[in-house]
């Protein structure tokens, strides 16, 4: 069913995407990535336990460091503290100092693998297979010790995804229970709970204005919720199962288990781009706000850069 969408920010040009480079970055499947536009740098993590830093567009590797002994799931830079927070399958959040080039702390608060980490201006949020989300005091340049301020446990199973819209004072989580929950950043109470999918929620993404939230799953559906109205406003299974997505209010960019990258126009209710570049599943992706570049990570151990 089609529905009106929020304001688009120029992602229509993604119909003309071209893959400009593919790089074997890791010895194991790539599980997470983060692009920093100000420095044109890309952090990647993988099941080979390595955190790597690359420059774009020349794809030079600036850093490679092993973080623990198990797979890594996600990473998020904390620029004010010159730290990259990394989630690990060993139940820990590691803090890697970009200033000193070493691990400066290991936060142990979960009882199972950390699936996702994300940073606000004041807190670090970590999601885990132990069904909880931990809210940590954000580290600064002089203090890295981990203080858990809140533990959120509304999911009935593994928490698999996090998304943040700090200007609206909200974040969201998606779980293996198929639920998507929207939380307040001020009270850390649940504001909305949606029974979104019949299988686990793979990925969630807010529109730029924070009014809508898109989710995807291996159940084959992409769904969009209006946060203010607290209800479903769009649903399609035309894209098929997805592992990850980004959403700008009108367009959904999705990464599929078959290795394809897709772009879906929610207003026209049609696919405007589809290409298979990876030889295994696309596991993670990011899109620049202006829609000029997409980066995808894959189980084939590579990341690809796509440009309009």
Steps between C-alpha positions, in 0.01 A plus 500: 500500500633841407489800729616859497859535619697761688727751325764354272857632504621440149534122505317477166844509339573157645331356192828577321732332752819340373738280698839672477708267718488172691767426759579185694533662838482207742573130545144442619150629416457875543240563771496877550624827353490872574581782256616839629441762231715767665812287469389286205589195707333163539519273806423132443472204738469131422487147631881489477510707825655796317415871499630677190511861385501589130508826306251563221506539206852358464428196726828523692512302823619721783449264793448132577473379857374180660232557765464194723480146366139468380295656222426873508148620423499877468692822559428866565750788529483738796690798353506717814682225688711391199364149554331233291258279693486142372244228583627142532361148518697458824223704674718812520515854368860598423625856489780554248691829522572651160741739671717232664430215257404245765210359700450718806214312666269200482146542630337178620132541577321247281441127544516420128641641177475874433312538172502877451648820645396859435603831660298807592654826618475380861469122498615181336229242429581131462256230392555133570383147439428493876173689414613828658619844400755663728530877533857598587644832607688633199877483537707815470867570441582463867266217607417177329357293786164348409204603717166338416228758562201301377411147390207471260337159469174526306602255227418129527826378354812624326519873421636521147483863387515858624423833334529855634334835433649726763333829388163338578628352826426142396668176402363166387582134539412191300500145634490135410145509640398706194430807712611856430504722809541878503663639816539842659860618535399706803309248712614179322140384508327326210284744300367262233516127443424351159456132414686561177616166362441126514876443513779692671546867415817530291535878488318826580547856380337836578405750234712819522219691673448223756131468421517156347686178560569225245573139588597189306522130571574164345121454492515699175311809614609864523274698728480871582347640818384853575647582842256781583194297402643179643385285208605319185482718187678287237575133441643309205653159439614589149865540604521154654710416809748771605789501748540878521344825385524879497199728460466868403123544517425393143769252401617180667849370422524132588763228513383149416616148598562427131768772483290765325459869578149634442336843501123519544281807442220486757288766327515340155498156667768360272865399486720764333834319540617144549849359447688201632864584563582281801538122480333451839245680717513877550515533879529875559485829312503876536385784275631856506226754586511651151467159339821533302666188641409161644739260672407132542666229710460131429547145617741465206753695717490811283354848506385676184471873429217618278469851358244691299 
